[in-house]
Amino acid sequence: MFEIMIDLQGDTKLPLYEKIYEHIRDEIVVGRIPVGERLPSTRLLARNLAVSRSTVETAYDQLLAEGYIRTEPCRGVFVCDITGLYQLRPQQLHRQQLYRQQELTVQQVNSESREREKQKSGPCGRQEEPRWIDFSPYLVDTRHFPWHIWKKISRNLLSDDREELLLSGCGQGEYTVRQAIASYLYQARGVLCSASDVILGAGNEYLELLLAQILGPDRTILMEDPGYPQAYRTFTNMGYRVHAVPASGAGSLAEGPPDCDLIYIMPSHQFPVGTVMPLKQRLALLAWAATGEGRYLIEDDHDSEYRYRGKPVPSLQGMDRHGKVIYLGTFSKSIAPSLRVSYMVLPPDLMECYRRKCGFYSVTVPRMQQEILGEFITGGHFERHLNKMRGIYRGRHDFLLGELKKRDWAVRVSGEHAGLHLLVQAHTGQTEQRLCAAAAARGVKLSGLSEYRLGLYEETTERGAKAGAAAQTGRRTEDSGKRFAQNDGFPVLVLGYGGLNEEEIARGLLILDEMIKEGR
């Protein structure tokens, strides 16, 4: 068992549980408390530190929620492998900001728990009507949003009476906020950028519209199919010629149409197929972009924060040495969709073009929203929230995967170990459309893989044949995209679990069981 000595006499502004949490977390991060080490019991540590047991329990609860420790019944508390956890290194931030944490007490935690239970019931304790069981891959968990932290930051900003908050500010976004985002991107995704390379915008669609103005008209872009429909619609609305290749045919991307000068990709987690692009293919795309004038890769880092097995996949932008990768990201999945804060990292030549063509545009994210987000990141709250949500989503991912393995109709499952959804091929005589319609009639919202098809395959062309041949040599991990492209006529369902708890997932699957049984 590891002995822990903690100096609790330092900064008196920090609550005791916070000091205990910070100390143990930092010791785990730097490796002084190794993986698998058993920690003292709450009773023993409380006695050694001369504090109440509830204080130690609160610190342990925070460490447990963020994935630093695990409990084993009748054995004790042990240190987890934190390889996959996002760590915001304090030396790159102001130390004072890191210690600006919300002072939660045990009573506050219990109060929040009671409030959540209260919200589940209607007036006078009457239970509300059951809500939809929505398997949408776009939904996130809103029940664990850190309202207390967000409200405290908001109150602090408003209490300062800072007149500059009423002004529009920098068109790229506030410098301190962009600096915090740049630091996060470097540490969590390996993106090489500074604050001056980042542009903030209200959603990826806005940034794609802005990008189209920067790049100029008469462009041809290559996309994977099935893919991200919103991006496809945005680029077609801007008059771009869009060509598509099968998502399983990664090898054909760099062999696109002769006039192709842009390639839109999600290399770390392709949506909706969920595969990871192999290193060989990434290098081939970078080589393609580097050997042609005006060529760029648009990297949409979809769901990059959530990976449940293995080390995080580094960004393509971090591998780029020729300024050919345009990086897009958002806080919609990691914080909340309504936040409407996305970011774009531009290469130097395109940033110069942006300043020349679009530098007069006002930022589309309200300044107050930016400031709250900046403090949320630099204060260490984003790190905590992300690690906590990764643990919650991992639990739901494992539960859904385990439940699907018990069902004989789930003949193929893919997209596991990352993101917020799974693909499952259902052994049934029903079509995707009929299955989804029948589910909706029973209160379950489903989507099929066909809803994410761009419908732009080249038919009976030489390029189409070449794409098929290249797909054999440029396969993605587990080649799951190809397996679902040839799905034997069975429907492929996209099951998102971000907005559902385990009980709702189980209930939704039982309804699916009934429908599939009826359809056989």
KOLBA-648889 format. One record per residue (C-alpha): residue in one letter; x, y, z. Coordinates in Angstrom, 2 decimals. Example, Ala and Ser with C-alpha at 12.3 -4.5 7.8 and 13.67 -1.06 7.14 Angstrom:
2
<pt "a", <12.30, -4.50, 7.80>>
<pt "s", <13.67, -1.06, 7.14>>
END
This chain:
520
<pt "m", <0.00, 0.00, 0.00>>
<pt "f", <1.29, 3.44, -0.93>>
<pt "e", <1.76, 5.93, 1.93>>
<pt "i", <0.62, 9.47, 1.13>>
<pt "m", <1.91, 12.61, 2.86>>
<pt "i", <0.18, 15.84, 1.89>>
<pt "d", <0.87, 19.40, 3.01>>
<pt "l", <-2.54, 20.86, 3.82>>
<pt "q", <-1.20, 24.15, 5.18>>
<pt "g", <-0.66, 25.90, 1.83>>
<pt "d", <-3.20, 27.97, -0.10>>
<pt "t", <-6.06, 28.50, 2.36>>
<pt "k", <-8.45, 29.38, -0.48>>
<pt "l", <-8.57, 25.75, -1.56>>
<pt "p", <-10.86, 23.36, 0.32>>
<pt "l", <-9.13, 20.41, 1.95>>
<pt "y", <-10.62, 17.80, -0.35>>
<pt "e", <-9.33, 19.82, -3.31>>
<pt "k", <-5.78, 19.78, -1.95>>
<pt "i", <-5.95, 16.02, -1.43>>
<pt "y", <-7.37, 15.48, -4.91>>
<pt "e", <-4.76, 17.74, -6.56>>
<pt "h", <-1.86, 16.07, -4.77>>
<pt "i", <-2.87, 12.48, -5.56>>
<pt "r", <-3.75, 13.37, -9.16>>
<pt "d", <-0.38, 15.05, -9.77>>
<pt "e", <1.48, 12.12, -8.19>>
<pt "i", <-0.34, 9.70, -10.53>>
<pt "v", <0.24, 11.88, -13.60>>
<pt "v", <4.02, 12.11, -13.11>>
<pt "g", <4.24, 8.41, -12.21>>
<pt "r", <5.31, 8.69, -8.58>>
<pt "i", <2.27, 6.59, -7.73>>
<pt "p", <2.49, 3.76, -10.30>>
<pt "v", <-0.30, 1.99, -12.16>>
<pt "g", <-1.95, -0.72, -10.06>>
<pt "e", <-0.71, 0.70, -6.74>>
<pt "r", <-3.15, 0.37, -3.87>>
<pt "l", <-4.05, 3.63, -2.11>>
<pt "p", <-4.80, 3.97, 1.60>>
<pt "s", <-8.42, 3.50, 2.65>>
<pt "t", <-10.44, 6.64, 3.25>>
<pt "r", <-10.48, 5.90, 6.99>>
<pt "l", <-6.71, 5.43, 7.20>>
<pt "l", <-5.84, 8.47, 5.09>>
<pt "a", <-8.30, 10.65, 7.02>>
<pt "r", <-6.65, 9.58, 10.31>>
<pt "n", <-3.13, 10.22, 8.95>>
<pt "l", <-4.06, 13.68, 7.65>>
<pt "a", <-6.21, 14.58, 10.64>>
<pt "v", <-9.24, 15.42, 8.50>>
<pt "s", <-12.76, 14.06, 8.33>>
<pt "r", <-13.39, 10.86, 6.43>>
<pt "s", <-15.99, 12.60, 4.25>>
<pt "t", <-13.27, 15.01, 3.05>>
<pt "v", <-11.13, 12.12, 1.82>>
<pt "e", <-14.17, 10.38, 0.34>>
<pt "t", <-15.01, 13.50, -1.69>>
<pt "a", <-11.43, 13.64, -3.04>>
<pt "y", <-11.52, 9.93, -3.93>>
<pt "d", <-14.93, 10.34, -5.59>>
<pt "q", <-13.49, 13.06, -7.84>>
<pt "l", <-10.49, 10.90, -8.76>>
<pt "l", <-12.79, 7.95, -9.43>>
<pt "a", <-15.12, 10.00, -11.63>>
<pt "e", <-12.21, 11.26, -13.74>>
<pt "g", <-10.70, 7.81, -14.21>>
<pt "y", <-7.54, 8.14, -12.11>>
<pt "i", <-8.46, 5.39, -9.66>>
<pt "r", <-10.75, 2.37, -9.50>>
<pt "t", <-12.35, 0.51, -6.61>>
<pt "e", <-12.39, -3.25, -6.18>>
<pt "p", <-14.88, -4.72, -3.69>>
<pt "c", <-13.24, -6.16, -0.57>>
<pt "r", <-9.79, -5.23, -1.91>>
<pt "g", <-9.47, -1.44, -1.90>>
<pt "v", <-8.66, 1.49, -4.17>>
<pt "f", <-6.12, 1.15, -6.98>>
<pt "v", <-4.44, 3.50, -9.51>>
<pt "c", <-5.66, 3.21, -13.12>>
<pt "d", <-3.67, 3.33, -16.34>>
<pt "i", <-4.22, 6.95, -17.43>>
<pt "t", <-2.61, 6.65, -20.87>>
<pt "g", <-5.86, 7.63, -22.59>>
<pt "l", <-6.77, 10.48, -20.25>>
<pt "y", <-6.42, 14.05, -21.48>>
<pt "q", <-3.93, 15.93, -19.33>>
<pt "l", <-3.60, 19.69, -19.41>>
<pt "r", <-0.06, 20.25, -18.16>>
<pt "p", <-0.05, 23.00, -15.53>>
<pt "q", <3.33, 24.42, -16.52>>
<pt "q", <1.79, 25.72, -19.75>>
<pt "l", <-0.90, 27.66, -17.90>>
<pt "h", <-1.01, 30.22, -15.14>>
<pt "r", <-0.85, 28.28, -11.89>>
<pt "q", <-3.30, 30.67, -10.26>>
<pt "q", <-5.93, 29.86, -12.86>>
<pt "l", <-5.55, 26.14, -12.29>>
<pt "y", <-6.45, 26.58, -8.65>>
<pt "r", <-9.63, 28.52, -9.32>>
<pt "q", <-11.88, 25.53, -8.65>>
<pt "q", <-15.45, 25.41, -7.49>>
<pt "e", <-15.68, 24.83, -3.72>>
<pt "l", <-17.96, 21.81, -3.61>>
<pt "t", <-18.96, 20.31, -0.29>>
<pt "v", <-20.54, 16.97, 0.37>>
<pt "q", <-23.83, 18.78, 1.01>>
<pt "q", <-23.68, 20.44, -2.44>>
<pt "v", <-23.03, 17.13, -4.17>>
<pt "n", <-25.98, 15.55, -2.38>>
<pt "s", <-28.13, 18.57, -3.23>>
<pt "e", <-27.34, 18.22, -6.94>>
<pt "s", <-28.19, 14.52, -6.80>>
<pt "r", <-31.56, 15.28, -5.17>>
<pt "e", <-32.25, 17.97, -7.77>>
<pt "r", <-31.60, 15.56, -10.64>>
<pt "e", <-34.02, 13.07, -9.10>>
<pt "k", <-36.57, 15.84, -8.67>>
<pt "q", <-36.31, 16.79, -12.34>>
<pt "k", <-37.25, 13.24, -13.35>>
<pt "s", <-40.72, 13.74, -11.84>>
<pt "g", <-43.43, 16.19, -12.75>>
<pt "p", <-45.51, 18.44, -10.42>>
<pt "c", <-46.40, 16.97, -6.99>>
<pt "g", <-43.96, 14.13, -7.58>>
<pt "r", <-45.98, 12.76, -10.51>>
<pt "q", <-43.80, 10.84, -12.97>>
<pt "e", <-43.54, 12.49, -16.40>>
<pt "e", <-44.39, 10.70, -19.62>>
<pt "p", <-41.54, 8.44, -20.83>>
<pt "r", <-39.26, 10.30, -23.20>>
<pt "w", <-38.03, 9.08, -26.55>>
<pt "i", <-35.25, 6.53, -26.57>>
<pt "d", <-33.06, 8.34, -29.05>>
<pt "f", <-30.11, 6.43, -30.53>>
<pt "s", <-28.93, 9.49, -32.48>>
<pt "p", <-25.12, 9.60, -32.91>>
<pt "y", <-25.24, 13.39, -32.50>>
<pt "l", <-26.58, 13.41, -28.94>>
<pt "v", <-24.41, 13.92, -25.86>>
<pt "d", <-25.02, 13.49, -22.14>>
<pt "t", <-26.52, 16.65, -20.64>>
<pt "r", <-27.21, 15.21, -17.19>>
<pt "h", <-23.59, 15.51, -16.07>>
<pt "f", <-22.92, 19.02, -17.36>>
<pt "p", <-21.01, 20.98, -14.65>>
<pt "w", <-23.65, 23.66, -14.16>>
<pt "h", <-22.17, 24.79, -10.82>>
<pt "i", <-18.80, 25.50, -12.43>>
<pt "w", <-20.29, 27.21, -15.49>>
<pt "k", <-22.52, 29.42, -13.34>>
<pt "k", <-19.68, 30.36, -11.02>>
<pt "i", <-17.44, 31.42, -13.93>>
<pt "s", <-20.34, 33.39, -15.42>>
<pt "r", <-21.02, 35.18, -12.12>>
<pt "n", <-17.35, 36.03, -11.66>>
<pt "l", <-17.11, 37.52, -15.14>>
<pt "l", <-20.24, 39.61, -14.69>>
<pt "s", <-19.24, 40.81, -11.23>>
<pt "d", <-16.07, 42.39, -12.64>>
<pt "d", <-18.09, 44.97, -14.66>>
<pt "r", <-15.61, 44.70, -17.51>>
<pt "e", <-16.81, 47.08, -20.21>>
<pt "e", <-14.79, 45.32, -22.92>>
<pt "l", <-17.14, 42.35, -22.62>>
<pt "l", <-19.79, 44.52, -24.28>>
<pt "l", <-17.61, 45.04, -27.36>>
<pt "s", <-17.37, 42.62, -30.30>>
<pt "g", <-13.65, 41.97, -29.84>>
<pt "c", <-11.23, 40.31, -32.26>>
<pt "g", <-12.68, 38.82, -35.44>>
<pt "q", <-10.70, 35.60, -34.97>>
<pt "g", <-11.89, 35.26, -31.39>>
<pt "e", <-10.36, 36.51, -28.15>>
<pt "y", <-6.61, 35.93, -28.05>>
<pt "t", <-6.56, 34.36, -24.57>>
<pt "v", <-9.28, 31.91, -25.58>>
<pt "r", <-7.49, 30.96, -28.79>>
<pt "q", <-4.30, 30.54, -26.78>>
<pt "a", <-6.05, 28.13, -24.41>>
<pt "i", <-7.47, 26.17, -27.35>>
<pt "a", <-4.08, 26.04, -29.08>>
<pt "s", <-2.49, 24.67, -25.90>>
<pt "y", <-5.24, 22.06, -25.56>>
<pt "l", <-4.92, 20.99, -29.21>>
<pt "y", <-1.17, 20.55, -28.91>>
<pt "q", <-1.35, 18.49, -25.75>>
<pt "a", <-4.42, 16.40, -26.57>>
<pt "r", <-4.20, 16.06, -30.37>>
<pt "g", <-0.62, 16.93, -31.31>>
<pt "v", <-1.76, 19.92, -33.41>>
<pt "l", <1.12, 22.32, -34.08>>
<pt "c", <-0.30, 25.83, -33.89>>
<pt "s", <-0.31, 29.08, -31.98>>
<pt "a", <-3.16, 31.38, -31.03>>
<pt "s", <-2.62, 33.43, -34.20>>
<pt "d", <-3.38, 30.33, -36.34>>
<pt "v", <-6.80, 29.70, -34.77>>
<pt "i", <-10.16, 31.09, -35.89>>
<pt "l", <-13.29, 30.66, -33.77>>
<pt "g", <-16.75, 30.29, -35.26>>
<pt "a", <-20.30, 29.34, -34.33>>
<pt "g", <-20.27, 25.77, -35.62>>
<pt "n", <-18.32, 23.84, -38.24>>
<pt "e", <-20.75, 24.84, -40.98>>
<pt "y", <-19.90, 28.53, -40.51>>
<pt "l", <-16.17, 27.79, -40.60>>
<pt "e", <-16.62, 25.72, -43.78>>
<pt "l", <-18.49, 28.62, -45.38>>
<pt "l", <-15.67, 30.92, -44.31>>
<pt "l", <-13.10, 28.48, -45.67>>
<pt "a", <-14.83, 28.41, -49.05>>
<pt "q", <-14.45, 32.19, -49.26>>
<pt "i", <-10.78, 31.94, -48.31>>
<pt "l", <-10.03, 29.21, -50.85>>
<pt "g", <-12.08, 30.84, -53.56>>
<pt "p", <-14.58, 29.44, -56.09>>
<pt "d", <-14.23, 26.74, -58.74>>
<pt "r", <-12.88, 24.07, -56.44>>
<pt "t", <-13.25, 20.28, -56.55>>
<pt "i", <-13.39, 18.40, -53.27>>
<pt "l", <-13.20, 14.68, -52.60>>
<pt "m", <-15.19, 13.15, -49.71>>
<pt "e", <-15.75, 9.68, -48.27>>
<pt "d", <-19.15, 8.06, -48.63>>
<pt "p", <-20.93, 7.38, -46.29>>
<pt "g", <-19.77, 10.56, -44.63>>
<pt "y", <-20.77, 13.72, -42.83>>
<pt "p", <-23.89, 15.07, -44.62>>
<pt "q", <-23.65, 18.59, -43.17>>
<pt "a", <-20.19, 19.15, -44.64>>
<pt "y", <-21.28, 17.77, -48.01>>
<pt "r", <-24.30, 20.09, -48.14>>
<pt "t", <-22.24, 23.10, -47.07>>
<pt "f", <-19.65, 22.63, -49.82>>
<pt "t", <-22.26, 21.95, -52.50>>
<pt "n", <-24.16, 25.08, -51.43>>
<pt "m", <-20.95, 27.04, -52.01>>
<pt "g", <-20.80, 25.74, -55.58>>
<pt "y", <-17.95, 23.26, -55.06>>
<pt "r", <-17.86, 20.12, -57.20>>
<pt "v", <-18.00, 17.19, -54.78>>
<pt "h", <-16.79, 13.70, -55.73>>
<pt "a", <-17.11, 10.71, -53.44>>
<pt "v", <-15.21, 7.48, -52.91>>
<pt "p", <-16.27, 4.54, -50.69>>
<pt "a", <-15.29, 5.01, -47.07>>
<pt "s", <-13.58, 1.62, -47.27>>
<pt "g", <-11.60, 2.73, -50.30>>
<pt "a", <-9.13, 4.90, -48.43>>
<pt "g", <-6.46, 4.07, -50.96>>
<pt "s", <-8.43, 5.82, -53.69>>
<pt "l", <-8.50, 9.19, -51.94>>
<pt "a", <-5.06, 10.27, -53.15>>
<pt "e", <-5.95, 8.94, -56.63>>
<pt "g", <-9.01, 11.13, -57.01>>
<pt "p", <-10.13, 13.04, -60.11>>
<pt "p", <-7.34, 14.86, -61.97>>
<pt "d", <-8.89, 18.22, -61.13>>
<pt "c", <-9.36, 17.46, -57.43>>
<pt "d", <-7.53, 19.98, -55.23>>
<pt "l", <-9.24, 19.44, -51.84>>
<pt "i", <-9.81, 16.26, -49.83>>
<pt "y", <-12.12, 16.25, -46.81>>
<pt "i", <-11.28, 13.49, -44.33>>
<pt "m", <-11.85, 12.30, -40.75>>
<pt "p", <-8.68, 10.23, -40.27>>
<pt "s", <-8.86, 9.72, -36.49>>
<pt "h", <-12.48, 8.51, -36.44>>
<pt "q", <-14.38, 8.41, -39.71>>
<pt "f", <-18.04, 9.32, -39.39>>
<pt "p", <-20.20, 7.30, -39.46>>
<pt "v", <-18.17, 4.14, -40.24>>
<pt "g", <-15.92, 4.78, -37.21>>
<pt "t", <-12.64, 3.51, -38.64>>
<pt "v", <-9.12, 4.87, -38.20>>
<pt "m", <-7.01, 5.73, -41.24>>
<pt "p", <-3.74, 3.75, -41.35>>
<pt "l", <-0.44, 5.60, -41.15>>
<pt "k", <0.50, 4.54, -44.69>>
<pt "q", <-2.61, 6.20, -46.08>>
<pt "r", <-2.04, 9.36, -44.04>>
<pt "l", <1.47, 9.70, -45.44>>
<pt "a", <0.16, 9.12, -48.97>>
<pt "l", <-2.38, 11.94, -48.56>>
<pt "l", <0.26, 14.32, -47.20>>
<pt "a", <2.50, 13.49, -50.15>>
<pt "w", <-0.39, 14.12, -52.57>>
<pt "a", <-1.09, 17.53, -51.02>>
<pt "a", <2.60, 18.51, -50.96>>
<pt "t", <3.18, 17.77, -54.67>>
<pt "g", <0.47, 19.99, -56.11>>
<pt "e", <-0.07, 23.74, -56.00>>
<pt "g", <-3.28, 24.79, -54.30>>
<pt "r", <-3.93, 21.35, -52.82>>
<pt "y", <-5.14, 21.04, -49.23>>
<pt "l", <-6.42, 18.39, -46.85>>
<pt "i", <-9.38, 19.36, -44.65>>
<pt "e", <-9.09, 17.35, -41.44>>
<pt "d", <-12.33, 17.19, -39.48>>
<pt "d", <-11.30, 15.76, -36.11>>
<pt "h", <-14.68, 14.22, -35.35>>
<pt "d", <-15.17, 12.66, -31.89>>
<pt "s", <-11.41, 12.76, -31.33>>
<pt "e", <-11.79, 13.24, -27.56>>
<pt "y", <-13.44, 9.88, -26.97>>
<pt "r", <-11.24, 6.86, -27.40>>
<pt "y", <-11.65, 3.90, -25.04>>
<pt "r", <-8.86, 1.55, -26.03>>
<pt "g", <-5.22, 2.21, -26.90>>
<pt "k", <-3.45, 5.53, -27.08>>
<pt "p", <-5.08, 8.60, -28.66>>
<pt "v", <-4.59, 8.80, -32.44>>
<pt "p", <-2.49, 11.90, -33.27>>
<pt "s", <-3.87, 14.44, -35.70>>
<pt "l", <-2.86, 14.52, -39.35>>
<pt "q", <-2.08, 18.22, -38.96>>
<pt "g", <0.69, 17.41, -36.50>>
<pt "m", <2.40, 15.29, -39.19>>
<pt "d", <2.18, 18.01, -41.85>>
<pt "r", <5.46, 19.77, -42.69>>
<pt "h", <4.32, 21.68, -45.79>>
<pt "g", <1.35, 23.70, -44.51>>
<pt "k", <-1.22, 21.63, -46.38>>
<pt "v", <-3.65, 20.59, -43.64>>
<pt "i", <-6.67, 22.65, -42.56>>
<pt "y", <-7.81, 21.46, -39.13>>
<pt "l", <-11.43, 21.65, -37.93>>
<pt "g", <-12.73, 20.86, -34.44>>
<pt "t", <-15.59, 21.66, -32.10>>
<pt "f", <-16.63, 21.59, -28.45>>
<pt "s", <-20.12, 20.31, -29.36>>
<pt "k", <-19.38, 16.74, -28.25>>
<pt "s", <-16.91, 17.45, -25.46>>
<pt "i", <-18.98, 20.18, -23.71>>
<pt "a", <-22.40, 20.84, -25.29>>
<pt "p", <-23.87, 21.31, -28.79>>
<pt "s", <-25.57, 24.58, -27.82>>
<pt "l", <-22.21, 26.13, -26.93>>
<pt "r", <-21.69, 26.64, -30.68>>
<pt "v", <-17.94, 27.07, -30.48>>
<pt "s", <-15.87, 25.49, -33.23>>
<pt "y", <-12.30, 26.24, -34.25>>
<pt "m", <-10.26, 26.13, -37.43>>
<pt "v", <-6.47, 26.03, -37.66>>
<pt "l", <-5.16, 27.42, -40.95>>
<pt "p", <-1.72, 27.05, -42.57>>
<pt "p", <0.28, 30.32, -42.81>>
<pt "d", <-0.56, 31.08, -46.46>>
<pt "l", <-4.30, 30.59, -45.91>>
<pt "m", <-4.22, 32.64, -42.72>>
<pt "e", <-2.72, 35.50, -44.69>>
<pt "c", <-5.47, 35.04, -47.26>>
<pt "y", <-8.07, 35.07, -44.49>>
<pt "r", <-6.79, 38.36, -43.12>>
<pt "r", <-6.82, 39.87, -46.59>>
<pt "k", <-10.25, 38.63, -47.68>>
<pt "c", <-12.23, 38.07, -44.49>>
<pt "g", <-10.36, 39.87, -41.73>>
<pt "f", <-13.12, 42.47, -41.46>>
<pt "y", <-15.72, 39.86, -40.38>>
<pt "s", <-16.88, 39.97, -36.77>>
<pt "v", <-16.54, 36.79, -34.73>>
<pt "t", <-19.79, 34.80, -34.61>>
<pt "v", <-19.30, 33.53, -31.03>>
<pt "p", <-20.48, 35.98, -28.33>>
<pt "r", <-17.60, 37.39, -26.35>>
<pt "m", <-19.11, 36.39, -23.02>>
<pt "q", <-19.39, 32.80, -24.24>>
<pt "q", <-15.75, 32.90, -25.30>>
<pt "e", <-14.56, 34.22, -21.96>>
<pt "i", <-16.47, 31.56, -20.03>>
<pt "l", <-15.03, 28.84, -22.25>>
<pt "g", <-11.51, 30.23, -21.86>>
<pt "e", <-11.77, 30.21, -18.07>>
<pt "f", <-13.34, 26.74, -18.20>>
<pt "i", <-10.25, 25.45, -20.01>>
<pt "t", <-7.50, 27.34, -18.20>>
<pt "g", <-9.09, 26.73, -14.80>>
<pt "g", <-8.70, 22.98, -15.26>>
<pt "h", <-12.46, 22.34, -15.40>>
<pt "f", <-12.46, 21.16, -19.00>>
<pt "e", <-9.84, 18.53, -18.21>>
<pt "r", <-11.93, 17.22, -15.33>>
<pt "h", <-15.18, 17.25, -17.28>>
<pt "l", <-13.64, 15.51, -20.29>>
<pt "n", <-12.07, 12.76, -18.21>>
<pt "k", <-15.30, 12.26, -16.30>>
<pt "m", <-17.40, 12.05, -19.47>>
<pt "r", <-14.92, 9.69, -21.09>>
<pt "g", <-15.47, 7.31, -18.18>>
<pt "i", <-19.25, 7.62, -18.44>>
<pt "y", <-19.30, 7.08, -22.20>>
<pt "r", <-16.88, 4.17, -21.90>>
<pt "g", <-19.32, 2.51, -19.52>>
<pt "r", <-22.20, 2.96, -21.94>>
<pt "h", <-20.07, 1.83, -24.87>>
<pt "d", <-19.10, -1.37, -23.05>>
<pt "f", <-22.68, -1.99, -21.94>>
<pt "l", <-24.13, -1.55, -25.45>>
<pt "l", <-21.38, -3.69, -26.97>>
<pt "g", <-21.97, -6.42, -24.39>>
<pt "e", <-25.73, -6.37, -24.99>>
<pt "l", <-25.31, -6.59, -28.76>>
<pt "k", <-23.04, -9.62, -28.40>>
<pt "k", <-25.91, -11.45, -26.68>>
<pt "r", <-28.23, -10.99, -29.66>>
<pt "d", <-28.21, -13.35, -32.61>>
<pt "w", <-29.68, -10.70, -34.92>>
<pt "a", <-26.61, -8.44, -34.42>>
<pt "v", <-24.48, -10.25, -37.01>>
<pt "r", <-21.79, -7.56, -37.31>>
<pt "v", <-20.75, -4.72, -35.02>>
<pt "s", <-18.21, -2.03, -35.93>>
<pt "g", <-16.95, 1.38, -34.91>>
<pt "e", <-16.22, 0.24, -31.37>>
<pt "h", <-13.64, 1.64, -28.93>>
<pt "a", <-14.14, 5.28, -30.00>>
<pt "g", <-16.76, 7.96, -30.55>>
<pt "l", <-20.36, 7.96, -29.37>>
<pt "h", <-21.99, 5.38, -31.63>>
<pt "l", <-21.71, 1.84, -32.97>>
<pt "l", <-22.72, 0.33, -36.30>>
<pt "v", <-24.68, -2.91, -36.14>>
<pt "q", <-25.87, -5.03, -39.04>>
<pt "a", <-29.24, -6.56, -38.19>>
<pt "h", <-30.24, -9.99, -39.49>>
<pt "t", <-33.81, -9.22, -40.52>>
<pt "g", <-36.00, -9.28, -43.60>>
<pt "q", <-37.01, -5.65, -43.08>>
<pt "t", <-35.41, -2.69, -44.82>>
<pt "e", <-33.64, 0.09, -42.94>>
<pt "q", <-36.46, 2.52, -43.66>>
<pt "r", <-39.19, 0.14, -42.48>>
<pt "l", <-37.24, -0.84, -39.37>>
<pt "c", <-36.61, 2.80, -38.40>>
<pt "a", <-40.26, 3.71, -39.03>>
<pt "a", <-41.49, 0.78, -36.91>>
<pt "a", <-39.10, 1.79, -34.11>>
<pt "a", <-40.35, 5.40, -34.20>>
<pt "a", <-43.92, 4.14, -33.80>>
<pt "r", <-42.79, 2.50, -30.54>>
<pt "g", <-40.91, 5.51, -29.17>>
<pt "v", <-37.40, 4.58, -30.36>>
<pt "k", <-35.51, 6.88, -32.73>>
<pt "l", <-33.15, 5.02, -35.06>>
<pt "s", <-31.10, 5.93, -38.10>>
<pt "g", <-29.68, 3.66, -40.77>>
<pt "l", <-26.31, 3.88, -42.49>>
<pt "s", <-28.01, 4.83, -45.76>>
<pt "e", <-29.02, 8.19, -44.23>>
<pt "y", <-25.34, 9.19, -44.30>>
<pt "r", <-24.72, 8.24, -47.93>>
<pt "l", <-23.66, 11.14, -50.13>>
<pt "g", <-24.93, 9.37, -53.24>>
<pt "l", <-22.12, 10.55, -55.48>>
<pt "y", <-20.37, 7.35, -56.50>>
<pt "e", <-18.89, 7.33, -59.96>>
<pt "e", <-20.41, 4.43, -61.86>>
<pt "t", <-18.73, 2.31, -64.56>>
<pt "t", <-15.85, 4.75, -64.88>>
<pt "e", <-12.16, 4.09, -64.99>>
<pt "r", <-11.72, 6.03, -61.78>>
<pt "g", <-14.35, 3.91, -60.08>>
<pt "a", <-12.50, 0.75, -61.09>>
<pt "k", <-9.22, 2.23, -59.88>>
<pt "a", <-10.83, 3.13, -56.54>>
<pt "g", <-11.95, -0.47, -56.08>>
<pt "a", <-8.46, -1.78, -56.75>>
<pt "a", <-6.87, 0.79, -54.46>>
<pt "a", <-9.30, -0.12, -51.71>>
<pt "q", <-7.72, -3.56, -51.53>>
<pt "t", <-4.33, -2.07, -50.68>>
<pt "g", <-5.46, 0.92, -48.63>>
<pt "r", <-7.85, -0.71, -46.16>>
<pt "r", <-8.81, 0.93, -42.91>>
<pt "t", <-8.50, -0.72, -39.52>>
<pt "e", <-10.47, -4.00, -39.50>>
<pt "d", <-11.78, -3.06, -42.98>>
<pt "s", <-15.17, -2.54, -41.38>>
<pt "g", <-16.21, 0.05, -43.93>>
<pt "k", <-15.94, -2.50, -46.72>>
<pt "r", <-17.79, -5.11, -44.71>>
<pt "f", <-20.72, -2.78, -44.28>>
<pt "a", <-20.60, -1.63, -47.90>>
<pt "q", <-21.25, -5.27, -48.82>>
<pt "n", <-23.92, -5.90, -46.21>>
<pt "d", <-25.69, -8.89, -47.78>>
<pt "g", <-28.90, -6.89, -48.01>>
<pt "f", <-29.31, -6.63, -44.24>>
<pt "p", <-29.93, -3.14, -42.78>>
<pt "v", <-27.11, -1.41, -40.93>>
<pt "l", <-28.19, 0.65, -37.91>>
<pt "v", <-26.31, 3.55, -36.35>>
<pt "l", <-26.75, 3.24, -32.58>>
<pt "g", <-25.65, 6.31, -30.66>>
<pt "y", <-25.34, 6.01, -26.88>>
<pt "g", <-24.21, 9.50, -25.89>>
<pt "g", <-27.65, 10.69, -24.78>>
<pt "l", <-28.85, 7.44, -23.17>>
<pt "n", <-28.16, 5.76, -19.86>>
<pt "e", <-27.81, 2.00, -19.51>>
<pt "e", <-31.45, 1.50, -18.56>>
<pt "e", <-32.63, 3.36, -21.66>>
<pt "i", <-30.19, 1.45, -23.88>>
<pt "a", <-31.49, -1.87, -22.53>>
<pt "r", <-35.11, -0.80, -23.00>>
<pt "g", <-34.46, 0.32, -26.56>>
<pt "l", <-32.75, -2.95, -27.44>>
<pt "l", <-35.69, -4.95, -26.06>>
<pt "i", <-38.01, -3.06, -28.39>>
<pt "l", <-35.61, -3.77, -31.25>>
<pt "d", <-35.66, -7.47, -30.29>>
<pt "e", <-39.43, -7.55, -30.63>>
<pt "m", <-39.48, -5.77, -33.99>>
<pt "i", <-36.77, -7.92, -35.53>>
<pt "k", <-38.45, -11.08, -34.26>>
<pt "e", <-41.72, -9.96, -35.86>>
<pt "g", <-39.95, -9.21, -39.13>>
<pt "r", <-38.41, -12.68, -39.53>>
END
